[in-house]
Amino acid sequence: MPLGLPSALFWDTNLATLDLAKHEKQIISRVVERGGLEGWHKLRRHYGDEKLRQVVTSLRTLEPRTVNFLCLMLNLKREDFRCCTSIPFPPAPWVS
C-alpha cells in the first residue's frame, strides 16, 4: 500500500493500480475522512500543506468534525470549503 496506509481504507480499490499522483484526490479524501492521525501525518509529509489545502477545499462532502480538524491543521476557514458553501441542488422552479 502506498505511503504505508492501511489497505482497509481502500477496500474497494485495486491497490496494484493505485497511483499517488493520479489518484491523489481519492487518497487524500479517504485518509482525512477515515484514516487516523498517523495517516494524516503521512499525507502531510508526502503531499505537503499546499496540495492538501487545494484538494480538501474542493471536496464536495466532508463531515463537520473533519472540516474542523482541517481548519485547525491547515489554517483554513469553513468558508474556504466547497462542501460548506455550495448549494447541492438549485431550487426547483415549481417550489416557491
C-alpha positions, 0 to 999 in steps of 0.5 A: 500500500502506498505511503504505508496506509492501511489497505482497509481504507481502500477496500474497494480499490485495486491497490496494484493500480493505485497511483499517488499522483493520479489518484491523489484526490481519492487518497487524500479524501479517504485518509482525512475522512477515515484514516487516523492521525498517523495517516494524516501525518503521512499525507502531510509529509508526502503531499505537503500543506499546499496540495492538501489545502487545494484538494480538501477545499474542493471536496464536495462532502466532508463531515463537520468534525473533519472540516474542523480538524482541517481548519485547525491543521491547515489554517483554513476557514469553513468558508474556504470549503466547497462542501460548506458553501455550495448549494447541492441542488438549485431550487426547483422552479415549481417550489416557491 
